[in-house]
Amino acid sequence: MMMGWQPIETAPTEEGCRVLLFDGRDQFVGILTRYSHKGQWRLWTGDKPVPWDGAPPTHWLPLGPRPAQAERAEASPEPGAAAAEPSPGEECAGGR
């Protein structure tokens, strides 16, 4: 069942959780990080999270499941290759 946009107050609280965010104007993939013991949403582009220079997010959506092709590729690494560590936030619980 596809969930619609949810108020930001119901967003997951786990550090490293990635979700789609909306700030009233722009959409971006955010990752929840903890700085000074408070949660902050930062822009996530697949590398180190960076500060989001837009307005604070007002709504969120869970990211959909990864494509099956990507899952198969990760499930069977090349011979001799070390298994990759999971990225932060791959498994986020729903809202609070």
ABEGO torsion letter per residue (X at the ends): XBBBBBBAAABBABBGBBBBBBAGABBBBBBBBBBGGBBBBBBBAGBBBBBBABBBBABBBBBBBBBAAAAAAAABBBBGBBBBBBBBGABBBBBX
